[in-house]
Amino acid sequence: MTILSPPPVQETATPTPRRRRLIGMLIWAAVFAVGTYFIGVPTSDPLIAFGWLWLATIAWRSDLPWRRHLLFLRDWLPISLLLVVYNVSRGYADDLFDPHVTELIHADEWMFGWFTGGEVPTVWLQQHLYRPDAVQWWEVVVSLIYVSHFLAVPTIGVILWLRWREQWGRFMRRWFTLSVAGLITYFLYPAAPPWWAYKYGFLPEHVERISTNGWNAIGLHSAGNTLNALQVEASNPVAAMPSLHTAYALMAVVFFLPMVARRWWPLMLAYPLAMTFTLVYSGEHYVIDVLVGWAYVGGVFLVVGFAERWWRARHAVSASGPEPVR
């Protein structure tokens, strides 16, 4: 008698976690690229930016159930709403006092006039590098560095949220303390940038606002249009002091310096230095704005670090309980 063996079971091939992540991130990147090309870089609304980042976390962990993905909303929605409030209030920060203009000009002339022939660095750089009839290749780099301000810190925060929650909390405390300190300063000390000073006659030498020029050279016209609309409609034009662009860049780098080998420090510090050149060359900030922004970073790290050590010590004492009566 012949015994028939059962037909072989055909196993359905399931993608490995690495392959799922690769496919998910490629799909997300393609959709993001299309959205950026037709709509623009998501910089004007923190909710939109964090929506894209949430989709990225879903693509990265597509094997998890939806209830796990909803944890992102629990942790990030309050932060996103705070950023919305920050953006809206920043737009009204110039209503209390007249903007400061000449003291910023004099500060940059005093620091660099010996090298620039008495000009502020912005004027000197544009006289030597800027051409109104053509977009230089470095202006593409300038535009990319400029827009990284809107994406770098949130992206770092999301990566830490995914991989290292304790450090995520430390990073977020420094980020928001720095933002609040900057916002308070914008209310108390409105300060005009170089392009504003030229527009209203405080700088006789010509200054163009060229932070978005490079987008046209690489075909991303909508990205430049989005940023231009943000600069005109949603931002405070006299919020130059301190420069949170360079402050955020330095904060993101300094936060990780103790965690990496010192041989990588020069490469990491190149980012805030590149942001400094970008903002000064493009007419967005004076060098004094940058230096004050860096000082704010140092102050925030000292204050938040002290508060964290005090909090740990206080809870350590509470956990140990009262001392026994002798």
Contacts in CASP RR format, 6 or more apart in sequence:
PFRMAT RR
TARGET T0000
AUTHOR 0000-0000-0000
METHOD contacts of the structure
MODEL  1
MTILSPPPVQETATPTPRRRRLIGMLIWAAVFAVGTYFIGVPTSDPLIAF
GWLWLATIAWRSDLPWRRHLLFLRDWLPISLLLVVYNVSRGYADDLFDPH
VTELIHADEWMFGWFTGGEVPTVWLQQHLYRPDAVQWWEVVVSLIYVSHF
LAVPTIGVILWLRWREQWGRFMRRWFTLSVAGLITYFLYPAAPPWWAYKY
GFLPEHVERISTNGWNAIGLHSAGNTLNALQVEASNPVAAMPSLHTAYAL
MAVVFFLPMVARRWWPLMLAYPLAMTFTLVYSGEHYVIDVLVGWAYVGGV
FLVVGFAERWWRARHAVSASGPEPVR
15 23 0 8 1.000
17 63 0 8 1.000
20 62 0 8 1.000
20 63 0 8 1.000
21 59 0 8 1.000
21 60 0 8 1.000
21 61 0 8 1.000
21 62 0 8 1.000
24 59 0 8 1.000
24 60 0 8 1.000
24 62 0 8 1.000
25 56 0 8 1.000
25 59 0 8 1.000
25 60 0 8 1.000
27 59 0 8 1.000
28 55 0 8 1.000
28 56 0 8 1.000
28 59 0 8 1.000
31 55 0 8 1.000
32 52 0 8 1.000
36 42 0 8 1.000
36 220 0 8 1.000
36 222 0 8 1.000
36 223 0 8 1.000
37 220 0 8 1.000
37 222 0 8 1.000
37 223 0 8 1.000
38 222 0 8 1.000
39 222 0 8 1.000
39 226 0 8 1.000
40 220 0 8 1.000
40 222 0 8 1.000
40 223 0 8 1.000
40 224 0 8 1.000
40 225 0 8 1.000
40 226 0 8 1.000
41 147 0 8 1.000
41 150 0 8 1.000
41 151 0 8 1.000
41 223 0 8 1.000
41 224 0 8 1.000
41 226 0 8 1.000
41 227 0 8 1.000
42 48 0 8 1.000
42 49 0 8 1.000
42 52 0 8 1.000
42 150 0 8 1.000
43 49 0 8 1.000
43 147 0 8 1.000
43 150 0 8 1.000
43 151 0 8 1.000
43 226 0 8 1.000
43 227 0 8 1.000
43 230 0 8 1.000
44 226 0 8 1.000
44 229 0 8 1.000
44 230 0 8 1.000
44 234 0 8 1.000
45 84 0 8 1.000
45 87 0 8 1.000
46 80 0 8 1.000
46 83 0 8 1.000
46 84 0 8 1.000
46 87 0 8 1.000
46 154 0 8 1.000
47 80 0 8 1.000
47 81 0 8 1.000
47 84 0 8 1.000
49 150 0 8 1.000
49 151 0 8 1.000
49 154 0 8 1.000
50 76 0 8 1.000
50 79 0 8 1.000
50 80 0 8 1.000
50 154 0 8 1.000
53 76 0 8 1.000
53 154 0 8 1.000
53 155 0 8 1.000
53 158 0 8 1.000
54 69 0 8 1.000
54 72 0 8 1.000
54 73 0 8 1.000
54 76 0 8 1.000
56 158 0 8 1.000
57 69 0 8 1.000
57 72 0 8 1.000
57 158 0 8 1.000
57 161 0 8 1.000
57 162 0 8 1.000
58 69 0 8 1.000
60 162 0 8 1.000
61 68 0 8 1.000
61 69 0 8 1.000
61 162 0 8 1.000
72 161 0 8 1.000
75 161 0 8 1.000
76 158 0 8 1.000
76 161 0 8 1.000
79 172 0 8 1.000
79 176 0 8 1.000
82 176 0 8 1.000
83 179 0 8 1.000
86 179 0 8 1.000
86 180 0 8 1.000
86 183 0 8 1.000
87 234 0 8 1.000
89 183 0 8 1.000
90 183 0 8 1.000
90 186 0 8 1.000
90 235 0 8 1.000
90 236 0 8 1.000
90 239 0 8 1.000
91 234 0 8 1.000
91 235 0 8 1.000
91 236 0 8 1.000
91 239 0 8 1.000
92 236 0 8 1.000
93 183 0 8 1.000
93 186 0 8 1.000
93 187 0 8 1.000
93 190 0 8 1.000
93 236 0 8 1.000
93 239 0 8 1.000
94 186 0 8 1.000
94 190 0 8 1.000
94 236 0 8 1.000
94 237 0 8 1.000
94 238 0 8 1.000
94 239 0 8 1.000
96 187 0 8 1.000
96 188 0 8 1.000
96 190 0 8 1.000
97 188 0 8 1.000
97 189 0 8 1.000
97 190 0 8 1.000
98 190 0 8 1.000
99 190 0 8 1.000
99 191 0 8 1.000
99 192 0 8 1.000
99 196 0 8 1.000
99 238 0 8 1.000
100 189 0 8 1.000
100 190 0 8 1.000
100 191 0 8 1.000
100 192 0 8 1.000
100 241 0 8 1.000
101 191 0 8 1.000
101 192 0 8 1.000
101 196 0 8 1.000
101 197 0 8 1.000
101 200 0 8 1.000
101 202 0 8 1.000
102 202 0 8 1.000
104 191 0 8 1.000
104 192 0 8 1.000
104 197 0 8 1.000
104 240 0 8 1.000
104 241 0 8 1.000
104 286 0 8 1.000
104 288 0 8 1.000
104 289 0 8 1.000
105 120 0 8 1.000
105 197 0 8 1.000
105 202 0 8 1.000
105 203 0 8 1.000
105 286 0 8 1.000
107 286 0 8 1.000
107 288 0 8 1.000
108 120 0 8 1.000
108 121 0 8 1.000
108 122 0 8 1.000
108 286 0 8 1.000
108 287 0 8 1.000
108 288 0 8 1.000
109 118 0 8 1.000
109 119 0 8 1.000
109 120 0 8 1.000
111 287 0 8 1.000
111 288 0 8 1.000
112 118 0 8 1.000
112 120 0 8 1.000
112 121 0 8 1.000
112 124 0 8 1.000
112 287 0 8 1.000
113 119 0 8 1.000
116 123 0 8 1.000
116 124 0 8 1.000
117 124 0 8 1.000
119 127 0 8 1.000
119 205 0 8 1.000
120 194 0 8 1.000
120 203 0 8 1.000
120 286 0 8 1.000
121 280 0 8 1.000
121 286 0 8 1.000
121 287 0 8 1.000
122 194 0 8 1.000
122 207 0 8 1.000
122 280 0 8 1.000
122 281 0 8 1.000
122 283 0 8 1.000
122 286 0 8 1.000
123 194 0 8 1.000
123 203 0 8 1.000
123 205 0 8 1.000
123 206 0 8 1.000
123 207 0 8 1.000
125 280 0 8 1.000
125 281 0 8 1.000
126 206 0 8 1.000
126 207 0 8 1.000
126 208 0 8 1.000
126 210 0 8 1.000
126 281 0 8 1.000
126 283 0 8 1.000
127 205 0 8 1.000
129 136 0 8 1.000
129 138 0 8 1.000
129 281 0 8 1.000
130 136 0 8 1.000
130 208 0 8 1.000
130 210 0 8 1.000
130 281 0 8 1.000
132 208 0 8 1.000
135 213 0 8 1.000
135 214 0 8 1.000
135 216 0 8 1.000
135 217 0 8 1.000
137 217 0 8 1.000
139 210 0 8 1.000
139 213 0 8 1.000
139 214 0 8 1.000
139 217 0 8 1.000
140 214 0 8 1.000
140 217 0 8 1.000
140 218 0 8 1.000
141 274 0 8 1.000
142 210 0 8 1.000
142 211 0 8 1.000
142 213 0 8 1.000
142 214 0 8 1.000
142 277 0 8 1.000
142 278 0 8 1.000
142 281 0 8 1.000
142 282 0 8 1.000
143 211 0 8 1.000
143 212 0 8 1.000
143 213 0 8 1.000
143 214 0 8 1.000
143 215 0 8 1.000
143 224 0 8 1.000
145 274 0 8 1.000
145 275 0 8 1.000
145 278 0 8 1.000
146 211 0 8 1.000
146 212 0 8 1.000
146 227 0 8 1.000
146 245 0 8 1.000
146 275 0 8 1.000
146 278 0 8 1.000
146 279 0 8 1.000
146 282 0 8 1.000
146 284 0 8 1.000
147 223 0 8 1.000
147 227 0 8 1.000
148 249 0 8 1.000
148 275 0 8 1.000
149 245 0 8 1.000
149 248 0 8 1.000
149 249 0 8 1.000
149 275 0 8 1.000
152 248 0 8 1.000
152 249 0 8 1.000
152 252 0 8 1.000
153 175 0 8 1.000
153 248 0 8 1.000
153 251 0 8 1.000
153 252 0 8 1.000
156 171 0 8 1.000
156 252 0 8 1.000
157 168 0 8 1.000
157 171 0 8 1.000
157 172 0 8 1.000
157 175 0 8 1.000
160 167 0 8 1.000
160 168 0 8 1.000
160 169 0 8 1.000
160 171 0 8 1.000
161 168 0 8 1.000
170 255 0 8 1.000
170 304 0 8 1.000
170 308 0 8 1.000
171 255 0 8 1.000
173 304 0 8 1.000
173 308 0 8 1.000
174 251 0 8 1.000
174 255 0 8 1.000
174 300 0 8 1.000
174 301 0 8 1.000
174 304 0 8 1.000
175 248 0 8 1.000
175 251 0 8 1.000
177 300 0 8 1.000
177 303 0 8 1.000
177 304 0 8 1.000
178 244 0 8 1.000
178 247 0 8 1.000
178 248 0 8 1.000
178 251 0 8 1.000
178 296 0 8 1.000
178 297 0 8 1.000
178 300 0 8 1.000
179 244 0 8 1.000
181 296 0 8 1.000
181 300 0 8 1.000
182 242 0 8 1.000
182 244 0 8 1.000
182 247 0 8 1.000
182 296 0 8 1.000
185 241 0 8 1.000
185 242 0 8 1.000
186 236 0 8 1.000
186 239 0 8 1.000
186 241 0 8 1.000
189 241 0 8 1.000
190 236 0 8 1.000
190 238 0 8 1.000
190 239 0 8 1.000
191 238 0 8 1.000
191 239 0 8 1.000
191 240 0 8 1.000
191 241 0 8 1.000
191 289 0 8 1.000
192 200 0 8 1.000
192 202 0 8 1.000
192 237 0 8 1.000
192 238 0 8 1.000
192 240 0 8 1.000
193 237 0 8 1.000
193 238 0 8 1.000
193 240 0 8 1.000
193 283 0 8 1.000
193 284 0 8 1.000
193 285 0 8 1.000
193 286 0 8 1.000
193 289 0 8 1.000
194 203 0 8 1.000
194 207 0 8 1.000
194 283 0 8 1.000
194 284 0 8 1.000
194 285 0 8 1.000
194 286 0 8 1.000
195 207 0 8 1.000
195 208 0 8 1.000
195 209 0 8 1.000
195 283 0 8 1.000
195 284 0 8 1.000
196 237 0 8 1.000
196 238 0 8 1.000
196 240 0 8 1.000
197 203 0 8 1.000
197 207 0 8 1.000
198 205 0 8 1.000
198 206 0 8 1.000
198 207 0 8 1.000
207 283 0 8 1.000
208 283 0 8 1.000
209 231 0 8 1.000
209 282 0 8 1.000
209 283 0 8 1.000
209 284 0 8 1.000
210 281 0 8 1.000
210 282 0 8 1.000
210 283 0 8 1.000
211 227 0 8 1.000
211 231 0 8 1.000
211 278 0 8 1.000
211 279 0 8 1.000
211 282 0 8 1.000
211 283 0 8 1.000
211 284 0 8 1.000
212 223 0 8 1.000
212 224 0 8 1.000
212 227 0 8 1.000
212 228 0 8 1.000
212 231 0 8 1.000
215 221 0 8 1.000
215 223 0 8 1.000
215 224 0 8 1.000
215 227 0 8 1.000
216 224 0 8 1.000
240 284 0 8 1.000
240 285 0 8 1.000
240 286 0 8 1.000
240 289 0 8 1.000
241 288 0 8 1.000
241 289 0 8 1.000
241 292 0 8 1.000
242 289 0 8 1.000
242 292 0 8 1.000
242 293 0 8 1.000
242 295 0 8 1.000
242 296 0 8 1.000
243 279 0 8 1.000
243 284 0 8 1.000
243 285 0 8 1.000
243 289 0 8 1.000
243 290 0 8 1.000
243 292 0 8 1.000
243 293 0 8 1.000
244 293 0 8 1.000
245 275 0 8 1.000
245 278 0 8 1.000
245 279 0 8 1.000
245 284 0 8 1.000
245 285 0 8 1.000
246 272 0 8 1.000
246 275 0 8 1.000
246 276 0 8 1.000
246 279 0 8 1.000
246 285 0 8 1.000
246 289 0 8 1.000
246 290 0 8 1.000
246 293 0 8 1.000
246 294 0 8 1.000
247 293 0 8 1.000
247 294 0 8 1.000
247 296 0 8 1.000
247 297 0 8 1.000
249 271 0 8 1.000
249 272 0 8 1.000
249 275 0 8 1.000
250 272 0 8 1.000
250 293 0 8 1.000
250 294 0 8 1.000
250 297 0 8 1.000
251 297 0 8 1.000
251 300 0 8 1.000
251 301 0 8 1.000
252 271 0 8 1.000
253 268 0 8 1.000
253 269 0 8 1.000
253 271 0 8 1.000
253 272 0 8 1.000
254 297 0 8 1.000
254 298 0 8 1.000
254 301 0 8 1.000
256 268 0 8 1.000
257 265 0 8 1.000
257 268 0 8 1.000
260 268 0 8 1.000
272 294 0 8 1.000
276 287 0 8 1.000
276 290 0 8 1.000
278 284 0 8 1.000
279 285 0 8 1.000
279 289 0 8 1.000
279 290 0 8 1.000
280 286 0 8 1.000
280 287 0 8 1.000
280 290 0 8 1.000
END
